[in-house]
Amino acid sequence: MHHFIILNCADYANNPELLSSTLFGHKKGAFTGADQDKEGLLKQADGGYLFFDEIHRLSFENQEKLFVFMDKGHFRPIGENKQWHTSKVRLIFATTEQNDEVLLGTFRRRIPVKVHLRSFNARPFSERMQLIDNSYRQEAKKLGKDLFIQSDVVNQLCFQPMEGNIGMLRNLIQLSCAHAYTAHRDQETLTIEQVHLPESDQGKTIPHVFDKKLPPMQVRHDRKEQNVWSDESSELKRHIDAFLQVPAREPNQKEDEARSRFSLAFTKLVQAIVQLKQNNALFLDDSATVRAFFTKHFVLSASGTDLMYPRTAKKRCTLLFSA
């Protein structure tokens, strides 16, 4: 069984010596109170993983000690002056700060793989909505009550700047549920209103990004987490499958008849999509910029069926989607 040990460096930000002891261990008598040998996290994680959360709070001195271990695979507990100790462990670091501002250059060079996770506001609209839904679902389960989240609350949580990313989002959702429960604990379904958000967030004016408001959200406390639009997605898939199953022109069938049948099937598909778009938020996403670009640069021909692509469109789209 592989160990996965978590170390939050922020817990030791004001006591780097204690962090050294926690990480590397110490020998008996190394300092006052060290009445026995202690095994550090590097040794405890031998054969597994050691995750450093908030690595930017790791002191430069401890960074230097750690990159020696990353180079050589060995270390010395505090108070050990003769024998080197070894451990085979994979290190994972996480930080919300700029690496070159908080980590030593010699330390950064020893990190072979760097992965950048986008902030909450930079994530796709559907992912933000799913995070909101899942967080409220967790709170509903804790409270044992169904929740009704008003449209303004959903809009605010989805589009307001989140300096603390998902952690801030979950904190806001927990507070809104706590305030609603305190005010209406006797109600079978708690209604989450904008006044239930923290006071510092209530006065913020968050524009409605789309042509219509986001729909309110209903959460049942006795249901497992699921995709926010699983039912709508299935309905859309059913209509698309029905259209794709329209048979090709039979040998004895006239071309005009085949074209008419195909046109009718396509019309039904478009009508179904329009109806779904009016009834739910499945088609809302954060690609407003992309849609505006298509509206500006892709011109419908007189027949309404052929798209005319400007010469630079392909290049511009590539830039938009790769960002």
C-alpha positions as CSV (number, residue, x, y, z in Angstrom):
1,M,0.0,0.0,0.0
2,H,1.4,3.4,-1.0
3,H,1.4,6.1,1.6
4,F,0.0,9.6,0.7
5,I,0.9,12.1,3.4
6,I,-0.1,15.7,3.3
7,L,1.9,18.5,4.8
8,N,0.5,22.1,4.9
9,C,3.5,24.4,5.1
10,A,1.4,27.3,6.3
11,D,1.0,25.5,9.7
12,Y,4.7,26.0,10.2
13,A,5.2,29.4,8.6
14,N,6.3,31.0,11.8
15,N,8.3,28.1,13.1
16,P,10.6,26.8,10.4
17,E,12.6,24.8,12.9
18,L,9.5,22.8,13.9
19,L,8.9,22.2,10.2
20,S,12.4,20.8,9.8
21,S,11.8,18.4,12.6
22,T,8.4,17.4,11.2
23,L,9.9,16.8,7.7
24,F,13.3,15.3,8.4
25,G,12.8,14.0,12.0
26,H,15.2,14.5,14.9
27,K,17.6,12.6,17.2
28,K,17.2,12.4,20.9
29,G,18.7,15.4,22.6
30,A,18.8,17.5,19.4
31,F,17.0,20.3,21.2
32,T,15.1,20.9,24.4
33,G,12.1,18.6,24.7
34,A,13.6,16.0,22.2
35,D,13.5,13.1,24.7
36,Q,13.5,10.4,22.0
37,D,14.3,9.8,18.3
38,K,11.5,10.9,16.0
39,E,10.9,9.8,12.4
40,G,10.1,12.6,9.9
41,L,7.5,12.6,7.2
42,L,10.1,11.9,4.5
43,K,10.8,8.5,6.1
44,Q,7.1,7.9,6.8
45,A,6.3,8.4,3.2
46,D,9.0,6.0,2.0
47,G,7.6,4.2,-1.1
48,G,4.7,6.6,-1.5
49,Y,3.9,10.3,-1.9
50,L,4.4,13.4,0.2
51,F,2.2,16.4,-0.8
52,F,3.3,19.9,0.2
53,D,0.4,22.3,0.3
54,E,1.2,26.0,0.2
55,I,4.8,25.3,-0.7
56,H,5.4,29.1,-0.9
57,R,5.4,29.1,3.0
58,L,8.4,26.8,3.1
59,S,11.4,28.8,4.3
60,F,14.5,29.2,2.0
61,E,16.5,27.2,4.5
62,N,14.2,24.3,4.3
63,Q,14.0,24.6,0.6
64,E,17.8,24.2,0.5
65,K,17.6,21.1,2.7
66,L,14.9,19.6,0.6
67,F,16.6,20.1,-2.8
68,V,19.6,18.2,-1.4
69,F,17.3,15.3,-0.7
70,M,15.8,15.7,-4.2
71,D,19.3,15.5,-5.7
72,K,20.8,12.8,-3.7
73,G,17.9,10.8,-2.2
74,H,19.2,11.1,1.3
75,F,18.9,13.5,4.3
76,R,19.9,14.0,7.9
77,P,17.5,14.3,10.8
78,I,18.1,17.2,13.1
79,G,20.9,16.4,15.5
80,E,22.3,13.7,13.2
81,N,25.9,14.5,12.2
82,K,27.3,11.2,10.9
83,Q,24.8,8.9,9.2
84,W,22.7,9.8,6.1
85,H,19.1,8.4,6.0
86,T,17.4,7.5,2.7
87,S,13.9,7.4,1.4
88,K,12.2,6.8,-1.9
89,V,9.3,9.2,-2.1
90,R,7.6,11.2,-4.8
91,L,7.1,14.9,-3.9
92,I,4.2,17.0,-5.0
93,F,4.0,20.7,-4.4
94,A,1.0,23.1,-4.6
95,T,1.0,26.9,-4.5
96,T,-1.2,29.8,-5.4
97,E,1.8,32.2,-5.8
98,Q,4.1,32.9,-8.6
99,N,6.9,30.3,-8.5
100,D,9.7,32.6,-9.3
101,E,8.8,34.9,-6.5
102,V,8.5,32.4,-3.6
103,L,10.8,29.5,-4.6
104,L,14.6,29.5,-4.9
105,G,15.9,29.1,-8.5
106,T,17.9,26.1,-7.4
107,F,14.7,24.6,-6.0
108,R,12.6,25.3,-9.0
109,R,15.1,23.7,-11.4
110,R,14.7,20.4,-9.6
111,I,10.9,20.3,-10.3
112,P,10.6,18.4,-13.6
113,V,6.9,18.8,-14.2
114,K,4.7,21.9,-13.6
115,V,0.9,21.9,-14.1
116,H,-1.1,25.1,-14.0
117,L,-4.7,24.8,-12.8
118,R,-7.0,27.6,-14.0
119,S,-8.7,29.8,-11.4
120,F,-12.4,29.4,-10.8
121,N,-13.4,32.3,-13.0
122,A,-11.3,31.0,-15.9
123,R,-12.9,27.6,-15.9
124,P,-15.7,26.7,-18.3
125,F,-19.2,27.9,-17.4
126,S,-20.5,24.3,-17.2
127,E,-17.7,23.4,-14.7
128,R,-18.4,26.4,-12.5
129,M,-22.1,25.4,-12.4
130,Q,-21.2,21.8,-11.6
131,L,-19.0,23.0,-8.7
132,I,-21.8,25.2,-7.3
133,D,-24.3,22.4,-7.6
134,N,-22.0,19.8,-6.0
135,S,-21.2,22.2,-3.1
136,Y,-24.8,22.9,-2.4
137,R,-25.6,19.2,-2.6
138,Q,-23.0,18.5,0.1
139,E,-24.6,21.2,2.3
140,A,-28.1,19.9,1.7
141,K,-27.0,16.4,2.8
142,K,-25.4,17.8,6.0
143,L,-28.5,19.8,6.9
144,G,-30.9,17.1,5.8
145,K,-33.0,19.6,3.9
146,D,-33.8,20.4,0.3
147,L,-32.5,23.7,-1.1
148,F,-33.8,26.2,-3.5
149,I,-31.1,28.6,-4.7
150,Q,-32.5,31.8,-6.2
151,S,-31.3,32.9,-9.7
152,D,-29.4,36.0,-8.4
153,V,-27.4,33.8,-6.0
154,V,-26.5,31.4,-8.8
155,N,-25.5,34.3,-11.1
156,Q,-23.4,35.9,-8.4
157,L,-21.5,32.8,-7.4
158,C,-20.9,31.9,-11.0
159,F,-19.5,35.2,-12.2
160,Q,-18.2,37.2,-9.3
161,P,-14.3,37.2,-8.9
162,M,-13.2,34.4,-6.6
163,E,-9.8,35.4,-5.1
164,G,-9.7,32.2,-3.1
165,N,-10.9,30.0,-6.1
166,I,-12.9,26.9,-5.1
167,G,-12.1,27.3,-1.4
168,M,-13.7,30.8,-1.4
169,L,-16.7,29.4,-3.4
170,R,-17.3,26.6,-0.9
171,N,-17.0,29.1,2.0
172,L,-19.6,31.4,0.5
173,I,-22.0,28.5,-0.1
174,Q,-21.5,27.2,3.5
175,L,-22.2,30.6,4.9
176,S,-25.3,31.1,2.8
177,C,-26.7,27.8,3.9
178,A,-25.9,28.5,7.6
179,H,-27.7,31.9,7.4
180,A,-30.7,30.4,5.6
181,Y,-30.9,27.6,8.2
182,T,-30.7,30.0,11.1
183,A,-33.5,32.1,9.7
184,H,-35.8,29.3,8.4
185,R,-34.8,26.1,10.1
186,D,-38.4,25.0,10.4
187,Q,-39.0,25.0,6.7
188,E,-38.8,21.8,4.8
189,T,-37.1,23.5,1.8
190,L,-34.5,26.2,2.6
191,T,-34.5,29.1,0.1
192,I,-31.1,30.6,-0.4
193,E,-31.4,34.3,-1.1
194,Q,-28.9,37.0,-1.9
195,V,-29.2,38.4,1.6
196,H,-27.8,35.0,2.9
197,L,-24.4,35.7,1.3
198,P,-21.8,37.5,3.5
199,E,-22.5,41.2,3.8
200,S,-19.3,42.1,1.9
201,D,-20.7,40.2,-1.2
202,Q,-24.3,41.2,-1.1
203,G,-23.7,44.7,-2.5
204,K,-21.6,43.5,-5.5
205,T,-23.2,44.1,-8.9
206,I,-22.6,41.1,-11.0
207,P,-23.8,41.6,-14.6
208,H,-25.9,38.9,-16.3
209,V,-23.5,37.7,-19.0
210,F,-26.2,36.1,-21.1
211,D,-29.4,37.4,-22.7
212,K,-31.5,35.9,-19.8
213,K,-30.9,35.2,-16.2
214,L,-29.5,31.9,-15.0
215,P,-32.3,29.6,-13.8
216,P,-32.6,29.0,-10.1
217,M,-31.2,25.7,-8.8
218,Q,-33.1,23.0,-6.9
219,V,-31.1,20.5,-4.8
220,R,-32.5,17.4,-3.1
221,H,-30.7,16.3,0.1
222,D,-31.4,12.6,-0.5
223,R,-29.8,12.4,-4.0
224,K,-26.2,11.7,-5.0
225,E,-24.1,14.2,-6.9
226,Q,-24.8,14.2,-10.6
227,N,-24.3,16.3,-13.6
228,V,-26.4,19.4,-13.4
229,W,-27.8,18.9,-16.9
230,S,-27.8,15.1,-17.2
231,D,-31.5,14.9,-18.1
232,E,-31.3,17.7,-20.6
233,S,-28.1,16.2,-22.2
234,S,-29.9,12.8,-22.6
235,E,-32.9,14.6,-24.2
236,L,-30.6,16.4,-26.7
237,K,-28.7,13.2,-27.5
238,R,-32.0,11.5,-28.2
239,H,-33.0,14.1,-30.8
240,I,-29.6,14.1,-32.5
241,D,-29.7,10.3,-32.7
242,A,-33.1,10.4,-34.3
243,F,-31.9,12.8,-36.9
244,L,-28.8,10.8,-37.7
245,Q,-30.9,7.7,-38.2
246,V,-32.8,9.3,-41.1
247,P,-32.1,6.8,-44.0
248,A,-30.3,7.8,-47.1
249,R,-32.1,8.0,-50.4
250,E,-33.5,4.7,-51.6
251,P,-32.7,3.5,-55.1
252,N,-36.2,4.2,-56.5
253,Q,-36.7,7.4,-54.6
254,K,-36.5,10.7,-56.3
255,E,-33.9,13.1,-55.2
256,D,-36.4,15.9,-54.4
257,E,-38.3,13.5,-52.1
258,A,-35.2,12.5,-50.2
259,R,-34.2,16.1,-49.8
260,S,-37.6,17.0,-48.5
261,R,-37.5,14.2,-45.9
262,F,-34.1,15.1,-44.8
263,S,-35.1,18.8,-44.5
264,L,-38.1,17.8,-42.4
265,A,-35.9,15.8,-40.1
266,F,-33.5,18.7,-39.8
267,T,-36.3,21.1,-39.0
268,K,-37.5,18.9,-36.2
269,L,-34.0,18.7,-34.7
270,V,-33.7,22.5,-34.8
271,Q,-37.1,22.9,-33.1
272,A,-36.1,20.5,-30.4
273,I,-32.8,22.4,-29.8
274,V,-34.6,25.7,-29.6
275,Q,-37.1,24.3,-27.1
276,L,-34.4,22.9,-24.9
277,K,-32.5,26.2,-25.1
278,Q,-35.6,28.0,-23.8
279,N,-36.2,25.6,-21.0
280,N,-32.8,25.2,-19.4
281,A,-29.2,26.4,-19.1
282,L,-27.6,23.5,-21.0
283,F,-26.6,25.9,-23.9
284,L,-25.1,28.6,-21.7
285,D,-21.4,28.6,-21.6
286,D,-18.5,31.0,-21.2
287,S,-17.8,31.2,-25.0
288,A,-19.6,34.5,-25.5
289,T,-16.4,35.9,-27.1
290,V,-16.3,32.9,-29.5
291,R,-19.9,33.3,-30.4
292,A,-19.4,37.1,-31.0
293,F,-16.5,36.2,-33.2
294,F,-18.5,33.8,-35.3
295,T,-21.4,36.3,-35.6
296,K,-19.0,38.9,-36.9
297,H,-16.9,36.8,-39.2
298,F,-19.1,34.0,-40.4
299,V,-21.7,35.3,-42.9
300,L,-24.7,33.2,-43.9
301,S,-25.3,33.0,-47.6
302,A,-28.7,33.9,-49.2
303,S,-29.9,30.3,-49.0
304,G,-29.3,30.3,-45.3
305,T,-27.5,27.0,-45.4
306,D,-23.9,27.6,-46.6
307,L,-21.3,29.2,-44.4
308,M,-18.8,31.6,-45.9
309,Y,-15.5,31.5,-44.1
310,P,-13.2,34.6,-44.2
311,R,-9.5,33.9,-45.0
312,T,-8.3,34.6,-41.5
313,A,-11.1,32.8,-39.6
314,K,-9.3,29.5,-39.1
315,K,-6.3,31.2,-37.6
316,R,-8.3,33.3,-35.2
317,C,-10.4,30.4,-34.1
318,T,-7.3,28.4,-33.3
319,L,-6.1,31.2,-31.0
320,L,-9.4,31.4,-29.3
321,F,-9.8,27.8,-28.5
322,S,-6.2,27.2,-27.5
323,A,-6.2,29.9,-24.9
